Amino acid sequence: MPQTSYKISEARKKFAEVLERANQGEEIVIMRGNEVYARIGPATGSGKRPFGLLRRRGLPDDLFDTDDVEQAAIDAGEWNDDAGIWHGKSMVTESPE
């Protein structure tokens, strides 16, 4: 893997360039004086960000994939009272002809 080094001040000025080079596969070394301060490299894995604060909880990826009947009714606009509260069944009745 190619490697490029920057002083901290130079890395700050060229931050977008540093990130782009790391994204392209270069290992970027940030120097503080004569010491290695940090290393930046390309991201690994799928590139997807874990779900908010739950990222370290070990929850399954499909946790929120189940169908929510109440939310589906709300999304479809099937409210059935004046206050906008869904009661789980339609309150509209058809009159016999």
N, C-alpha and C positions, 0 to 999 in steps of 0.2 A: 504494500500500500504506500503510495507517495506521501511524503510528509513535508509540511511547510511550517515554519515558525514565525511568530509575530511577537513583538513586545506588547505589553498590555495596552499602552497608549495607542499604538498602531492598530491593534485589533479593535479598539473602540471606534476609531475613525473609519475603519473599513469593515464594520461588523457584517453588513449585508454580503460583502465579498467573502468574508471568512465563512459564513454560514453556507453560502452557495458552493464554495469549494469543498466543504465538509460533506454536503449533500451529494456531490459528484463522486465521493469516495476517498477524498484525501483525508489524511489525519492531520489536524491542525494542532500545533503545540503553541501554547501561550507561555511566554517567558516573563519572569519577574527577575530582572537582573540576569544572573547567570543560572538561575534555577528554573526548572519546569514548574509552572504554576497550575496549568490545566491542559487537558487534551480534549479536542472536539473531533468527533468522527461522524460518519453517516449513521442515520437511524437504522435500527434493526427491527425485524418483526413486521407486522401488518401495517404499521403506521397509524392505526386507529387509536384515538385517545380513549382510555378507560372512562367509564361513566362517572363523572363528577367525584363526589366524596366516597362513592362506593368502590372505587378502583382497587382499594387494598383490602376489601372485605371478603374477597373470594366468592362473590355471588355469581351464579350462572349467567351467561350472556343472554339467555332467552327468558330471563326473569319477567320482563314486561311484555312478552310476546303473546300472552293469553288474551282471549277475547273477553272484554268487559261489557256485559250486556247493558248495564246502566250507562256507561260512557258512549256506547254505540247509539243508544236511544237519544242521548243528549246531542251527539254529533249530527244525528239525522233530524233534529229539531222536533222530536216527539215528546215535548213537555206536556204534562197533563193536569196542571193546575195553574191558577193565576200567580202564584208566588214563584213559579219556575222550578218546582220540586218534582222530581220524577218518582212515581210510586211503584214502578215495576210492572205495571200493566196499563193498557190503554183504558181511559175512562170514557172514551167516546163510544156511545152505543148507537147502533143504527135503529131507526124506528121501523116497525113492521109496516108494510104497505097495505 
